[in-house]
Amino acid sequence: MNSVEVLNTPGYYYALAYWLSAFVIICIYHEKPRRGRQAVLDAAVLLVLLTFMHLTDGVARYLFIPSMLFIISVTLLYIRRSCGFSWKETGYYGAAVLINAEFGASLCWQIYYNFSADVPADYQTLWRILELAAVYGCVFLLMYFLERHLRWDIEELQITGRELSGVFIIAVMVYSVSNMSYLDPEWLFGTAMSRDIFIIRTLVDLCGVCLLYAYHIQARAMQVRFERDTLHNIMEMQYKNYQMSQNNIDMVNQKYHDLKHQITLLKEEVNTGKSVEYLEKMEREIKIYEAQNKTGNKVLDAVLTSKGASCQTKGIELKCVVEGELLFFMDDMDISALFGNMLDNAIESVEKLPDECMRLIRLYVVREKQFVRICTENYCMEQIRFRNGMPITTKKDKRLHGYGMKSIQSTVKKYDGAVMAALNQNWFEVKILIPIP
């Protein structure tokens, strides 16, 4: 095997490596169940890569970069179409796909080159197939489990221009250093020795894989820390709102009791029937307040009173069927955060509706066997996208929004419960089930 044949790694090695590397990402981040249409797309992309790599195998060096740009473009479009990524997400994960594929192909061909001389000629084809399957199986299964493990820490990584620029620079540098020896053996990192070229390629690609995953881990860790701090601040803010509401309610209750006694006293002193009728009307009106928001849970009472007042000023009708005593096992801060966020999200949604008849929010807290069922319903005219049963924020800056739902998830998870959101015939529903201890 001469040096030209050695340098020219067979095209199908790279075609399979690129497809498998992209397929790993798709298996992890593809939202919908895999159906026939996705399988057809998988097969079509693999066929395109194999055919193009076969036709351009050993292509002139000046066509190398255009050919690779075509391969990278096909791979990126495959990822975007399969996972529903934005262009930033496509570029971010595409960089990992590129370097992982380069490393897999380089390592596989180096192992074949080093040991092929010891294999009899009659078994060369079998050896190549078995070695290809074994190396690719190990490399891409390892990458699958690593990426899957990283996703457990955070459901959705928010990609900004900073993260995208970071992985782009790493990918370009690694790819350039790795492949410049093919374009120009005389350059700084080139060598005339085939064995040295393999070592350079494989080690550079391995370093690139490590750099990318280190960057990936750091980006996820920063977002996890940011989310944790944000959720903590949201809970504290909701709890402070509850405390302020409770103080206001206590003050109003005191005034209410004073007023009730004063009305009783005045009724005894007045003589005219008209005055008595007026005072009785006042008494009936304040009794309406007395009957409001007595759910059996003082924290929930305060939250509902506060949110009810907000609804009243915005022309929103809030209907409640609530058994507050069912929440006896939950911390005060968790109750204020859970219901505060649920009602805040609903209020934010319906206050934008032009028709006041549609501005309706329903809240249920009822027992269902050995569970507490909590549900909010509100009319919604927006087209909402969902991921894993949770709505995806439509705000432009996703880093600063969507934390209301994340806070709800965090609180429910603390009590081993489950939460799911859905949009049914323009009614947005958030349903929660929490086991009663």
HELIX and SHEET records of a PDB file:
HELIX    1   1 SER A    3  LEU A    7  1                                   5    
HELIX    2   2 GLY A   11  TYR A   29  1                                  19    
HELIX    3   3 GLY A   36  LEU A   55  1                                  20    
HELIX    4   4 ARG A   61  LEU A   63  5                                   3    
HELIX    5   5 PHE A   64  CYS A   83  1                                  20    
HELIX    6   6 TRP A   87  PHE A  115  1                                  29    
HELIX    7   7 SER A  116  ASP A  118  5                                   3    
HELIX    8   8 ALA A  121  TYR A  123  5                                   3    
HELIX    9   9 GLN A  124  ASP A  153  1                                  30    
HELIX   10  10 GLY A  161  LEU A  183  1                                  23    
HELIX   11  11 SER A  194  GLU A  269  1                                  76    
HELIX   12  12 GLY A  273  ALA A  291  1                                  19    
HELIX   13  13 LYS A  298  THR A  313  1                                  16    
HELIX   14  14 GLY A  324  LEU A  327  5                                   4    
HELIX   15  15 ASP A  332  VAL A  350  1                                  19    
HELIX   16  16 GLU A  356  MET A  358  5                                   3    
HELIX   17  17 LYS A  398  LEU A  400  5                                   3    
HELIX   18  18 TYR A  403  LYS A  414  1                                  12    
SHEET    1   A 5 GLU A 317  VAL A 322  0                                        
SHEET    2   A 5 LEU A 360  GLU A 368  1                                        
SHEET    3   A 5 PHE A 371  TYR A 379 -1                                        
SHEET    4   A 5 TRP A 427  PRO A 435 -1                                        
SHEET    5   A 5 ALA A 418  ASN A 424 -1                                        
SHEET    1   B 2 PHE A 386  ARG A 387  0                                        
SHEET    2   B 2 MET A 390  PRO A 391 -1                                        
END                                                                             
